[in-house]
């Protein structure tokens, strides 16, 4: 699986920051930030600073569980909303029911 990356937030200017979400080739998830400016220079004695949090592949299912429970808590249409979310992003899923 190739690494997939998207930019979540960006602030330009004297104190610049970019936040990116990365899906690593091994299945890990990384949230990465890059700072540039006076604060990085003052704190780390260089103009740039990078930091990140990586969730290893074996913990991604737990991460998904926690994020979904937070997103859909209290939502009576959660199953339909989740199915629609998966479909809109081309995420493989299977809808099922008792017949």
C-alpha positions as CSV (number, residue, x, y, z in Angstrom):
1,X,0.0,0.0,0.0
2,X,1.5,3.4,-1.0
3,X,1.8,6.1,1.6
4,X,-1.2,8.4,1.3
5,X,-1.0,12.0,2.7
6,X,-3.4,15.0,3.0
7,X,-3.0,18.4,4.4
8,X,-5.5,19.0,7.3
9,X,-4.5,22.6,8.2
10,X,-2.0,25.3,7.2
11,X,-1.2,28.7,8.6
12,X,1.2,30.9,6.6
13,X,3.2,33.8,7.8
14,X,5.9,34.6,10.3
15,X,4.7,31.7,12.4
16,X,3.8,29.0,9.9
17,X,2.4,25.6,10.6
18,X,1.3,22.7,8.4
19,X,-0.5,19.7,9.7
20,X,-0.7,16.6,7.6
21,X,-2.4,13.2,8.0
22,X,-0.4,10.3,6.6
23,X,-1.3,6.7,5.9
24,X,2.0,4.8,5.9
25,X,2.8,1.9,3.6
26,X,2.8,-0.5,6.6
27,X,-0.8,0.6,7.6
28,X,0.3,3.0,10.3
29,X,-1.5,6.3,10.7
30,X,0.7,9.4,11.4
31,X,-0.4,13.0,12.3
32,X,2.5,15.2,11.4
33,X,3.2,18.9,12.0
34,X,5.8,21.2,10.6
35,X,6.5,24.6,12.2
36,X,8.6,27.4,10.8
37,X,9.4,30.7,12.4
38,X,10.6,32.6,15.4
39,X,9.1,30.2,18.0
40,X,11.0,27.2,16.5
41,X,14.2,29.3,16.3
42,X,13.8,30.4,20.0
43,X,12.8,27.0,21.3
44,X,15.0,24.7,19.2
45,X,17.7,27.1,17.9
46,X,16.7,26.5,14.3
47,X,14.1,27.9,12.0
48,X,12.1,24.7,11.5
49,X,10.7,22.0,13.7
50,X,8.8,18.8,12.9
51,X,6.8,16.6,15.3
52,X,4.3,13.7,14.9
53,X,2.3,11.0,16.5
54,X,2.2,7.6,14.8
55,X,-0.4,4.9,15.6
56,X,1.1,1.5,14.6
57,X,-0.9,-0.8,12.3
58,X,-1.9,-3.1,15.1
59,X,-3.6,-0.2,16.9
60,X,-5.5,1.3,13.9
61,X,-8.6,-0.8,14.5
62,X,-8.8,0.5,18.1
63,X,-8.2,4.1,16.8
64,X,-11.1,3.6,14.4
65,X,-13.3,2.3,17.1
66,X,-12.6,5.2,19.4
67,X,-13.0,7.8,16.6
68,X,-16.3,6.3,15.4
69,X,-17.7,6.0,18.9
70,X,-17.0,9.7,19.4
71,X,-18.3,10.8,16.0
72,X,-21.6,8.8,16.1
73,X,-22.4,8.8,19.8
74,X,-26.1,9.7,20.3
75,X,-26.9,9.6,16.6
76,X,-29.9,7.4,15.9
77,X,-29.0,7.4,12.1
78,X,-25.4,6.3,12.8
79,X,-25.6,3.1,10.7
80,X,-27.0,4.9,7.6
81,X,-24.6,7.9,8.1
82,X,-21.6,5.6,8.5
83,X,-22.6,3.5,5.4
84,X,-23.0,6.8,3.4
85,X,-19.6,8.0,4.7
86,X,-17.9,4.8,3.6
87,X,-19.6,4.9,0.2
88,X,-18.7,8.6,-0.4
89,X,-15.0,7.8,0.2
90,X,-15.0,4.4,-1.5
91,X,-14.2,2.5,1.7
92,X,-15.1,-1.1,1.4
93,X,-18.0,-2.1,3.6
94,X,-20.9,-4.5,3.7
95,X,-24.4,-3.5,4.8
96,X,-26.4,-6.4,6.1
97,X,-29.8,-7.1,7.8
98,X,-31.9,-9.9,9.2
99,X,-34.2,-11.3,6.5
